[in-house]
Amino acid sequence: MMGICPHCKIELKKPPFNNRETNELLIVMNYRSKLDNKIKIKSIDELGYCEVCNAKIEEIKR
Ligand SMILES: [Zn+2]
């Protein structure tokens, strides 16, 4: 447990949260299932948010 999202590297326990996922276990499971199924995770710049934890780009790039 590192306390960060493996995709966008946001700190999970640091506010603001704005509906993003902060349960690291769920995030890691979500991330690994995409890797295991060879699902390409889209870039944060492309989507405007992190597909793994739902953090918005403004939160990530602070
Ligand atoms: Zn993330």
N, CA, C, O and the ligand as a Tripos MOL2 file, in Angstrom:
@<TRIPOS>MOLECULE
protein
  249   247    63     0     0
PROTEIN
NO_CHARGES

@<TRIPOS>ATOM
      1 N           0.8320   -1.2010    0.0000 N.3       1 MET1
      2 CA          0.0000    0.0000    0.0000 C.3       1 MET1
      3 C           0.8730    1.2610    0.0000 C.2       1 MET1
      4 O           1.6440    1.4900    0.9320 O.2       1 MET1
      5 N           0.7500    2.0390   -1.0080 N.am      2 MET2
      6 CA          1.6150    3.2090   -1.1460 C.3       2 MET2
      7 C           0.8580    4.5150   -0.9320 C.2       2 MET2
      8 O           1.4700    5.5720   -0.7780 O.2       2 MET2
      9 N          -0.4570    4.4450   -0.9240 N.am      3 GLY3
     10 CA         -1.2460    5.6540   -0.7140 C.3       3 GLY3
     11 C          -1.3500    6.5530   -1.9280 C.2       3 GLY3
     12 O          -1.7640    7.7080   -1.8210 O.2       3 GLY3
     13 N          -0.9730    6.0220   -3.0910 N.am      4 ILE4
     14 CA         -1.1210    6.8090   -4.3230 C.3       4 ILE4
     15 C          -1.8010    5.9580   -5.3910 C.2       4 ILE4
     16 O          -1.7470    4.7280   -5.3540 O.2       4 ILE4
     17 N          -2.4400    6.6320   -6.3380 N.am      5 CYS5
     18 CA         -3.0360    5.9270   -7.4640 C.3       5 CYS5
     19 C          -1.9120    5.4610   -8.3900 C.2       5 CYS5
     20 O          -1.0470    6.2630   -8.7440 O.2       5 CYS5
     21 N          -1.9010    4.1860   -8.7910 N.am      6 PRO6
     22 CA         -0.8100    3.6910   -9.6400 C.3       6 PRO6
     23 C          -0.7900    4.3140  -11.0380 C.2       6 PRO6
     24 O           0.2230    4.2450  -11.7330 O.2       6 PRO6
     25 N          -1.8930    4.9150  -11.4460 N.am      7 HIS7
     26 CA         -1.9400    5.5120  -12.7830 C.3       7 HIS7
     27 C          -1.5890    6.9990  -12.7470 C.2       7 HIS7
     28 O          -0.6600    7.4290  -13.4320 O.2       7 HIS7
     29 N          -2.3090    7.7750  -11.9700 N.am      8 CYS8
     30 CA         -2.0890    9.2270  -11.9900 C.3       8 CYS8
     31 C          -1.1940    9.7180  -10.8590 C.2       8 CYS8
     32 O          -0.7560   10.8680  -10.8650 O.2       8 CYS8
     33 N          -0.9220    8.8420   -9.8840 N.am      9 LYS9
     34 CA         -0.0250    9.1560   -8.7640 C.3       9 LYS9
     35 C          -0.5790   10.1790   -7.7840 C.2       9 LYS9
     36 O           0.1710   10.7450   -6.9890 O.2       9 LYS9
     37 N          -1.8800   10.4200   -7.8330 N.am     10 ILE10
     38 CA         -2.4630   11.3400   -6.8580 C.3      10 ILE10
     39 C          -2.3850   10.7040   -5.4710 C.2      10 ILE10
     40 O          -2.4600    9.4830   -5.3340 O.2      10 ILE10
     41 N          -2.2360   11.5350   -4.4570 N.am     11 GLU11
     42 CA         -2.2290   11.0190   -3.0870 C.3      11 GLU11
     43 C          -3.6710   10.7790   -2.6520 C.2      11 GLU11
     44 O          -4.4860   11.7010   -2.6320 O.2      11 GLU11
     45 N          -3.9730    9.5390   -2.3070 N.am     12 LEU12
     46 CA         -5.3660    9.1350   -2.0970 C.3      12 LEU12
     47 C          -6.0060    9.7510   -0.8650 C.2      12 LEU12
     48 O          -7.2120    9.9960   -0.8510 O.2      12 LEU12
     49 N          -5.2340    9.9980    0.1420 N.am     13 LYS13
     50 CA         -5.8210   10.4750    1.4000 C.3      13 LYS13
     51 C          -5.7510   11.9810    1.5650 C.2      13 LYS13
     52 O          -6.0400   12.5110    2.6370 O.2      13 LYS13
     53 N          -5.3690   12.6590    0.5090 N.am     14 LYS14
     54 CA         -5.1980   14.0960    0.5950 C.3      14 LYS14
     55 C          -6.3760   14.7980   -0.0930 C.2      14 LYS14
     56 O          -6.5880   14.5900   -1.2880 O.2      14 LYS14
     57 N          -7.1450   15.6190    0.6250 N.am     15 PRO15
     58 CA         -8.2800   16.3020   -0.0030 C.3      15 PRO15
     59 C          -7.8310   17.2980   -1.0620 C.2      15 PRO15
     60 O          -6.6470   17.6350   -1.0730 O.2      15 PRO15
     61 N          -8.6820   17.7930   -1.9520 N.am     16 PRO16
     62 CA        -10.1190   17.4910   -2.0510 C.3      16 PRO16
     63 C         -10.3780   16.1450   -2.7230 C.2      16 PRO16
     64 O          -9.5420   15.6440   -3.4750 O.2      16 PRO16
     65 N         -11.5300   15.5740   -2.4460 N.am     17 PHE17
     66 CA        -11.8240   14.2440   -2.9710 C.3      17 PHE17
     67 C         -12.7620   14.2650   -4.1730 C.2      17 PHE17
     68 O         -12.5660   13.5020   -5.1200 O.2      17 PHE17
     69 N         -13.7900   15.1360   -4.1490 N.am     18 ASN18
     70 CA        -14.6770   15.2930   -5.3190 C.3      18 ASN18
     71 C         -15.0790   13.9900   -6.0140 C.2      18 ASN18
     72 O         -14.8980   13.8420   -7.2230 O.2      18 ASN18
     73 N         -15.6130   13.0680   -5.2570 N.am     19 ASN19
     74 CA        -16.1360   11.8070   -5.8230 C.3      19 ASN19
     75 C         -15.0860   10.8740   -6.4060 C.2      19 ASN19
     76 O         -15.4360    9.9040   -7.0780 O.2      19 ASN19
     77 N         -13.8190   11.1410   -6.1680 N.am     20 ARG20
     78 CA        -12.8560   10.1690   -6.6660 C.3      20 ARG20
     79 C         -12.7410    9.0050   -5.6920 C.2      20 ARG20
     80 O         -13.0620    9.1150   -4.5090 O.2      20 ARG20
     81 N         -12.2800    7.9100   -6.2230 N.am     21 GLU21
     82 CA        -12.1230    6.7100   -5.4070 C.3      21 GLU21
     83 C         -10.8940    6.8740   -4.5120 C.2      21 GLU21
     84 O          -9.8230    7.2560   -4.9830 O.2      21 GLU21
     85 N         -11.0570    6.5840   -3.2230 N.am     22 THR22
     86 CA         -9.9100    6.6990   -2.3250 C.3      22 THR22
     87 C          -9.5710    5.3640   -1.6660 C.2      22 THR22
     88 O          -8.6410    5.2760   -0.8650 O.2      22 THR22
     89 N         -10.3300    4.3320   -2.0090 N.am     23 ASN23
     90 CA        -10.0410    3.0040   -1.4650 C.3      23 ASN23
     91 C          -8.9260    2.3830   -2.2980 C.2      23 ASN23
     92 O          -9.1450    1.9610   -3.4340 O.2      23 ASN23
     93 N          -7.7510    2.3340   -1.7290 N.am     24 GLU24
     94 CA         -6.5830    1.8900   -2.4880 C.3      24 GLU24
     95 C          -6.7260    0.4590   -2.9960 C.2      24 GLU24
     96 O          -6.2760    0.1300   -4.0940 O.2      24 GLU24
     97 N          -7.3470   -0.3740   -2.1950 N.am     25 LEU25
     98 CA         -7.5350   -1.7650   -2.6030 C.3      25 LEU25
     99 C          -8.3650   -1.8500   -3.8920 C.2      25 LEU25
    100 O          -8.0150   -2.5760   -4.8230 O.2      25 LEU25
    101 N          -9.4660   -1.0970   -3.9260 N.am     26 LEU26
    102 CA        -10.3110   -1.0890   -5.1280 C.3      26 LEU26
    103 C          -9.5560   -0.5200   -6.3230 C.2      26 LEU26
    104 O          -9.6660   -1.0310   -7.4380 O.2      26 LEU26
    105 N          -8.8030    0.5230   -6.0870 N.am     27 ILE27
    106 CA         -8.0480    1.1620   -7.1630 C.3      27 ILE27
    107 C          -7.0120    0.1920   -7.7400 C.2      27 ILE27
    108 O          -6.8760    0.0540   -8.9560 O.2      27 ILE27
    109 N          -6.2960   -0.4680   -6.8470 N.am     28 VAL28
    110 CA         -5.2630   -1.4010   -7.3030 C.3      28 VAL28
    111 C          -5.8950   -2.5790   -8.0560 C.2      28 VAL28
    112 O          -5.3580   -3.0410   -9.0620 O.2      28 VAL28
    113 N          -7.0460   -3.0590   -7.5530 N.am     29 MET29
    114 CA         -7.7280   -4.1590   -8.2460 C.3      29 MET29
    115 C          -8.1820   -3.7400   -9.6430 C.2      29 MET29
    116 O          -8.0260   -4.4810  -10.6130 O.2      29 MET29
    117 N          -8.7420   -2.5490   -9.7220 N.am     30 ASN30
    118 CA         -9.1950   -1.9880  -10.9930 C.3      30 ASN30
    119 C          -8.0170   -1.8610  -11.9740 C.2      30 ASN30
    120 O          -8.1170   -2.2440  -13.1400 O.2      30 ASN30
    121 N          -6.9340   -1.3300  -11.4840 N.am     31 TYR31
    122 CA         -5.7310   -1.1250  -12.2930 C.3      31 TYR31
    123 C          -5.1660   -2.4540  -12.7900 C.2      31 TYR31
    124 O          -4.8410   -2.6030  -13.9680 O.2      31 TYR31
    125 N          -5.0560   -3.4150  -11.8740 N.am     32 ARG32
    126 CA         -4.5010   -4.7190  -12.2530 C.3      32 ARG32
    127 C          -5.3990   -5.4680  -13.2170 C.2      32 ARG32
    128 O          -4.9060   -6.1430  -14.1210 O.2      32 ARG32
    129 N          -6.7210   -5.3610  -13.0400 N.am     33 SER33
    130 CA         -7.6110   -6.0830  -13.9450 C.3      33 SER33
    131 C          -7.4780   -5.5300  -15.3610 C.2      33 SER33
    132 O          -7.5740   -6.2810  -16.3320 O.2      33 SER33
    133 N          -7.2590   -4.2330  -15.4840 N.am     34 LYS34
    134 CA         -7.0340   -3.6650  -16.8110 C.3      34 LYS34
    135 C          -5.7270   -4.1910  -17.4120 C.2      34 LYS34
    136 O          -5.6710   -4.5560  -18.5860 O.2      34 LYS34
    137 N          -4.6980   -4.2220  -16.5980 N.am     35 LEU35
    138 CA         -3.4130   -4.7440  -17.0810 C.3      35 LEU35
    139 C          -3.5370   -6.2190  -17.4740 C.2      35 LEU35
    140 O          -3.0680   -6.6400  -18.5320 O.2      35 LEU35
    141 N          -4.1800   -6.9910  -16.5920 N.am     36 ASP36
    142 CA         -4.3250   -8.4340  -16.8360 C.3      36 ASP36
    143 C          -5.1210   -8.7070  -18.0990 C.2      36 ASP36
    144 O          -4.8360   -9.6590  -18.8260 O.2      36 ASP36
    145 N          -6.1150   -7.8760  -18.3600 N.am     37 ASN37
    146 CA         -6.9550   -8.0650  -19.5430 C.3      37 ASN37
    147 C          -6.4440   -7.2920  -20.7540 C.2      37 ASN37
    148 O          -7.1160   -7.1930  -21.7800 O.2      37 ASN37
    149 N          -5.2480   -6.7510  -20.6100 N.am     38 LYS38
    150 CA         -4.6020   -6.0020  -21.6920 C.3      38 LYS38
    151 C          -5.4680   -4.8380  -22.1870 C.2      38 LYS38
    152 O          -5.4670   -4.4980  -23.3700 O.2      38 LYS38
    153 N          -6.1980   -4.2470  -21.2570 N.am     39 ILE39
    154 CA         -6.9870   -3.0640  -21.5870 C.3      39 ILE39
    155 C          -6.0830   -1.8520  -21.4180 C.2      39 ILE39
    156 O          -5.5240   -1.6170  -20.3460 O.2      39 ILE39
    157 N          -5.9510   -1.0950  -22.4880 N.am     40 LYS40
    158 CA         -5.0750    0.0630  -22.4080 C.3      40 LYS40
    159 C          -5.7550    1.1660  -21.5990 C.2      40 LYS40
    160 O          -6.8830    1.5570  -21.8990 O.2      40 LYS40
    161 N          -5.0800    1.6530  -20.5940 N.am     41 ILE41
    162 CA         -5.6140    2.7380  -19.7880 C.3      41 ILE41
    163 C          -5.3170    4.0430  -20.5140 C.2      41 ILE41
    164 O          -4.1660    4.3600  -20.8140 O.2      41 ILE41
    165 N          -6.3740    4.7870  -20.7870 N.am     42 LYS42
    166 CA         -6.1960    6.0360  -21.5310 C.3      42 LYS42
    167 C          -5.4600    7.0620  -20.6770 C.2      42 LYS42
    168 O          -5.5150    7.0260  -19.4480 O.2      42 LYS42
    169 N          -4.7820    7.9620  -21.3460 N.am     43 SER43
    170 CA         -4.0140    8.9610  -20.6100 C.3      43 SER43
    171 C          -4.9510    9.9850  -19.9730 C.2      43 SER43
    172 O          -6.0660   10.2170  -20.4420 O.2      43 SER43
    173 N          -4.4740   10.5730  -18.9160 N.am     44 ILE44
    174 CA         -5.2580   11.5650  -18.1860 C.3      44 ILE44
    175 C          -5.5020   12.7910  -19.0660 C.2      44 ILE44
    176 O          -6.5710   13.3970  -19.0060 O.2      44 ILE44
    177 N          -4.5170   13.1520  -19.8790 N.am     45 ASP45
    178 CA         -4.6750   14.3040  -20.7740 C.3      45 ASP45
    179 C          -5.7680   14.0580  -21.8020 C.2      45 ASP45
    180 O          -6.4840   14.9790  -22.1930 O.2      45 ASP45
    181 N          -5.8900   12.8150  -22.2350 N.am     46 GLU46
    182 CA         -6.8900   12.4550  -23.2340 C.3      46 GLU46
    183 C          -8.3040   12.5380  -22.6490 C.2      46 GLU46
    184 O          -9.2160   13.0550  -23.2940 O.2      46 GLU46
    185 N          -8.4810   12.0310  -21.4350 N.am     47 LEU47
    186 CA         -9.8120   11.9450  -20.8340 C.3      47 LEU47
    187 C         -10.1860   13.1670  -19.9980 C.2      47 LEU47
    188 O         -11.3620   13.5150  -19.8870 O.2      47 LEU47
    189 N          -9.1890   13.8090  -19.4170 N.am     48 GLY48
    190 CA         -9.4700   14.8940  -18.4830 C.3      48 GLY48
    191 C          -9.6450   14.4050  -17.0610 C.2      48 GLY48
    192 O          -9.8620   15.1960  -16.1430 O.2      48 GLY48
    193 N          -9.5520   13.1140  -16.8850 N.am     49 TYR49
    194 CA         -9.6080   12.5450  -15.5380 C.3      49 TYR49
    195 C          -8.8700   11.2120  -15.5470 C.2      49 TYR49
    196 O          -8.5340   10.6850  -16.6070 O.2      49 TYR49
    197 N          -8.6200   10.6740  -14.3550 N.am     50 CYS50
    198 CA         -7.9340    9.3900  -14.2470 C.3      50 CYS50
    199 C          -8.9540    8.2630  -14.2890 C.2      50 CYS50
    200 O          -9.8780    8.2160  -13.4770 O.2      50 CYS50
    201 N          -8.7790    7.3690  -15.2300 N.am     51 GLU51
    202 CA         -9.7010    6.2640  -15.4250 C.3      51 GLU51
    203 C          -9.6720    5.2750  -14.2580 C.2      51 GLU51
    204 O         -10.6290    4.5260  -14.0610 O.2      51 GLU51
    205 N          -8.6140    5.2670  -13.5060 N.am     52 VAL52
    206 CA         -8.4610    4.3050  -12.4170 C.3      52 VAL52
    207 C          -9.1190    4.7940  -11.1180 C.2      52 VAL52
    208 O          -9.8240    4.0340  -10.4550 O.2      52 VAL52
    209 N          -8.8890    6.0520  -10.7630 N.am     53 CYS53
    210 CA         -9.4210    6.5480   -9.4860 C.3      53 CYS53
    211 C         -10.4370    7.6750   -9.6540 C.2      53 CYS53
    212 O         -11.0060    8.1380   -8.6660 O.2      53 CYS53
    213 N         -10.6770    8.1270  -10.8920 N.am     54 ASN54
    214 CA        -11.6410    9.1870  -11.2000 C.3      54 ASN54
    215 C         -11.2300   10.5800  -10.7440 C.2      54 ASN54
    216 O         -12.0570   11.4910  -10.7130 O.2      54 ASN54
    217 N          -9.9760   10.7500  -10.3950 N.am     55 ALA55
    218 CA         -9.5340   12.1060  -10.0400 C.3      55 ALA55
    219 C          -9.5530   12.9810  -11.2910 C.2      55 ALA55
    220 O          -9.1940   12.5360  -12.3810 O.2      55 ALA55
    221 N          -9.9710   14.2140  -11.1200 N.am     56 LYS56
    222 CA         -9.9950   15.1270  -12.2620 C.3      56 LYS56
    223 C          -8.5960   15.6870  -12.5090 C.2      56 LYS56
    224 O          -7.7600   15.7610  -11.6090 O.2      56 LYS56
    225 N          -8.3780   16.0730  -13.7540 N.am     57 ILE57
    226 CA         -7.0480   16.5250  -14.1630 C.3      57 ILE57
    227 C          -6.5730   17.7060  -13.3060 C.2      57 ILE57
    228 O          -5.3840   17.8150  -13.0050 O.2      57 ILE57
    229 N          -7.5010   18.5900  -12.9150 N.am     58 GLU58
    230 CA         -7.1230   19.7610  -12.1110 C.3      58 GLU58
    231 C          -6.5900   19.3110  -10.7370 C.2      58 GLU58
    232 O          -5.6880   19.9330  -10.1770 O.2      58 GLU58
    233 N          -7.1600   18.2310  -10.2150 N.am     59 GLU59
    234 CA         -6.7040   17.7410   -8.9070 C.3      59 GLU59
    235 C          -5.3290   17.0930   -9.0240 C.2      59 GLU59
    236 O          -4.4850   17.2380   -8.1400 O.2      59 GLU59
    237 N          -5.1160   16.3820  -10.1190 N.am     60 ILE60
    238 CA         -3.8730   15.6510  -10.3050 C.3      60 ILE60
    239 C          -2.7020   16.6070  -10.5120 C.2      60 ILE60
    240 O          -1.6050   16.3870   -9.9990 O.2      60 ILE60
    241 N          -2.9540   17.6660  -11.2690 N.am     61 LYS61
    242 CA         -1.8570   18.5500  -11.6560 C.3      61 LYS61
    243 C          -1.6570   19.7130  -10.7020 C.2      61 LYS61
    244 O          -1.0770   20.7310  -11.0810 O.2      61 LYS61
    245 N          -2.1230   19.5800   -9.4840 N.am     62 ARG62
    246 CA         -1.9110   20.6620   -8.5310 C.3      62 ARG62
    247 C          -0.5280   20.5750   -7.9100 C.2      62 ARG62
    248 O          -0.1710   21.4090   -7.0780 O.2      62 ARG62
    249 ZN         -5.7010    7.9650  -10.5230 Zn       63 ZN63
@<TRIPOS>BOND
     1     1     2 1
     2     2     3 1
     3     3     4 2
     4     3     5 am
     5     5     6 1
     6     6     7 1
     7     7     8 2
     8     7     9 am
     9     9    10 1
    10    10    11 1
    11    11    12 2
    12    11    13 am
    13    13    14 1
    14    14    15 1
    15    15    16 2
    16    15    17 am
    17    17    18 1
    18    18    19 1
    19    19    20 2
    20    19    21 am
    21    21    22 1
    22    22    23 1
    23    23    24 2
    24    23    25 am
    25    25    26 1
    26    26    27 1
    27    27    28 2
    28    27    29 am
    29    29    30 1
    30    30    31 1
    31    31    32 2
    32    31    33 am
    33    33    34 1
    34    34    35 1
    35    35    36 2
    36    35    37 am
    37    37    38 1
    38    38    39 1
    39    39    40 2
    40    39    41 am
    41    41    42 1
    42    42    43 1
    43    43    44 2
    44    43    45 am
    45    45    46 1
    46    46    47 1
    47    47    48 2
    48    47    49 am
    49    49    50 1
    50    50    51 1
    51    51    52 2
    52    51    53 am
    53    53    54 1
    54    54    55 1
    55    55    56 2
    56    55    57 am
    57    57    58 1
    58    58    59 1
    59    59    60 2
    60    59    61 am
    61    61    62 1
    62    62    63 1
    63    63    64 2
    64    63    65 am
    65    65    66 1
    66    66    67 1
    67    67    68 2
    68    67    69 am
    69    69    70 1
    70    70    71 1
    71    71    72 2
    72    71    73 am
    73    73    74 1
    74    74    75 1
    75    75    76 2
    76    75    77 am
    77    77    78 1
    78    78    79 1
    79    79    80 2
    80    79    81 am
    81    81    82 1
    82    82    83 1
    83    83    84 2
    84    83    85 am
    85    85    86 1
    86    86    87 1
    87    87    88 2
    88    87    89 am
    89    89    90 1
    90    90    91 1
    91    91    92 2
    92    91    93 am
    93    93    94 1
    94    94    95 1
    95    95    96 2
    96    95    97 am
    97    97    98 1
    98    98    99 1
    99    99   100 2
   100    99   101 am
   101   101   102 1
   102   102   103 1
   103   103   104 2
   104   103   105 am
   105   105   106 1
   106   106   107 1
   107   107   108 2
   108   107   109 am
   109   109   110 1
   110   110   111 1
   111   111   112 2
   112   111   113 am
   113   113   114 1
   114   114   115 1
   115   115   116 2
   116   115   117 am
   117   117   118 1
   118   118   119 1
   119   119   120 2
   120   119   121 am
   121   121   122 1
   122   122   123 1
   123   123   124 2
   124   123   125 am
   125   125   126 1
   126   126   127 1
   127   127   128 2
   128   127   129 am
   129   129   130 1
   130   130   131 1
   131   131   132 2
   132   131   133 am
   133   133   134 1
   134   134   135 1
   135   135   136 2
   136   135   137 am
   137   137   138 1
   138   138   139 1
   139   139   140 2
   140   139   141 am
   141   141   142 1
   142   142   143 1
   143   143   144 2
   144   143   145 am
   145   145   146 1
   146   146   147 1
   147   147   148 2
   148   147   149 am
   149   149   150 1
   150   150   151 1
   151   151   152 2
   152   151   153 am
   153   153   154 1
   154   154   155 1
   155   155   156 2
   156   155   157 am
   157   157   158 1
   158   158   159 1
   159   159   160 2
   160   159   161 am
   161   161   162 1
   162   162   163 1
   163   163   164 2
   164   163   165 am
   165   165   166 1
   166   166   167 1
   167   167   168 2
   168   167   169 am
   169   169   170 1
   170   170   171 1
   171   171   172 2
   172   171   173 am
   173   173   174 1
   174   174   175 1
   175   175   176 2
   176   175   177 am
   177   177   178 1
   178   178   179 1
   179   179   180 2
   180   179   181 am
   181   181   182 1
   182   182   183 1
   183   183   184 2
   184   183   185 am
   185   185   186 1
   186   186   187 1
   187   187   188 2
   188   187   189 am
   189   189   190 1
   190   190   191 1
   191   191   192 2
   192   191   193 am
   193   193   194 1
   194   194   195 1
   195   195   196 2
   196   195   197 am
   197   197   198 1
   198   198   199 1
   199   199   200 2
   200   199   201 am
   201   201   202 1
   202   202   203 1
   203   203   204 2
   204   203   205 am
   205   205   206 1
   206   206   207 1
   207   207   208 2
   208   207   209 am
   209   209   210 1
   210   210   211 1
   211   211   212 2
   212   211   213 am
   213   213   214 1
   214   214   215 1
   215   215   216 2
   216   215   217 am
   217   217   218 1
   218   218   219 1
   219   219   220 2
   220   219   221 am
   221   221   222 1
   222   222   223 1
   223   223   224 2
   224   223   225 am
   225   225   226 1
   226   226   227 1
   227   227   228 2
   228   227   229 am
   229   229   230 1
   230   230   231 1
   231   231   232 2
   232   231   233 am
   233   233   234 1
   234   234   235 1
   235   235   236 2
   236   235   237 am
   237   237   238 1
   238   238   239 1
   239   239   240 2
   240   239   241 am
   241   241   242 1
   242   242   243 1
   243   243   244 2
   244   243   245 am
   245   245   246 1
   246   246   247 1
   247   247   248 2
@<TRIPOS>SUBSTRUCTURE
     1 MET1         2 RESIDUE 1 A MET
     2 MET2         6 RESIDUE 1 A MET
     3 GLY3        10 RESIDUE 1 A GLY
     4 ILE4        14 RESIDUE 1 A ILE
     5 CYS5        18 RESIDUE 1 A CYS
     6 PRO6        22 RESIDUE 1 A PRO
     7 HIS7        26 RESIDUE 1 A HIS
     8 CYS8        30 RESIDUE 1 A CYS
     9 LYS9        34 RESIDUE 1 A LYS
    10 ILE10       38 RESIDUE 1 A ILE
    11 GLU11       42 RESIDUE 1 A GLU
    12 LEU12       46 RESIDUE 1 A LEU
    13 LYS13       50 RESIDUE 1 A LYS
    14 LYS14       54 RESIDUE 1 A LYS
    15 PRO15       58 RESIDUE 1 A PRO
    16 PRO16       62 RESIDUE 1 A PRO
    17 PHE17       66 RESIDUE 1 A PHE
    18 ASN18       70 RESIDUE 1 A ASN
    19 ASN19       74 RESIDUE 1 A ASN
    20 ARG20       78 RESIDUE 1 A ARG
    21 GLU21       82 RESIDUE 1 A GLU
    22 THR22       86 RESIDUE 1 A THR
    23 ASN23       90 RESIDUE 1 A ASN
    24 GLU24       94 RESIDUE 1 A GLU
    25 LEU25       98 RESIDUE 1 A LEU
    26 LEU26      102 RESIDUE 1 A LEU
    27 ILE27      106 RESIDUE 1 A ILE
    28 VAL28      110 RESIDUE 1 A VAL
    29 MET29      114 RESIDUE 1 A MET
    30 ASN30      118 RESIDUE 1 A ASN
    31 TYR31      122 RESIDUE 1 A TYR
    32 ARG32      126 RESIDUE 1 A ARG
    33 SER33      130 RESIDUE 1 A SER
    34 LYS34      134 RESIDUE 1 A LYS
    35 LEU35      138 RESIDUE 1 A LEU
    36 ASP36      142 RESIDUE 1 A ASP
    37 ASN37      146 RESIDUE 1 A ASN
    38 LYS38      150 RESIDUE 1 A LYS
    39 ILE39      154 RESIDUE 1 A ILE
    40 LYS40      158 RESIDUE 1 A LYS
    41 ILE41      162 RESIDUE 1 A ILE
    42 LYS42      166 RESIDUE 1 A LYS
    43 SER43      170 RESIDUE 1 A SER
    44 ILE44      174 RESIDUE 1 A ILE
    45 ASP45      178 RESIDUE 1 A ASP
    46 GLU46      182 RESIDUE 1 A GLU
    47 LEU47      186 RESIDUE 1 A LEU
    48 GLY48      190 RESIDUE 1 A GLY
    49 TYR49      194 RESIDUE 1 A TYR
    50 CYS50      198 RESIDUE 1 A CYS
    51 GLU51      202 RESIDUE 1 A GLU
    52 VAL52      206 RESIDUE 1 A VAL
    53 CYS53      210 RESIDUE 1 A CYS
    54 ASN54      214 RESIDUE 1 A ASN
    55 ALA55      218 RESIDUE 1 A ALA
    56 LYS56      222 RESIDUE 1 A LYS
    57 ILE57      226 RESIDUE 1 A ILE
    58 GLU58      230 RESIDUE 1 A GLU
    59 GLU59      234 RESIDUE 1 A GLU
    60 ILE60      238 RESIDUE 1 A ILE
    61 LYS61      242 RESIDUE 1 A LYS
    62 ARG62      246 RESIDUE 1 A ARG
    63 ZN63       249 GROUP 0 **** ****
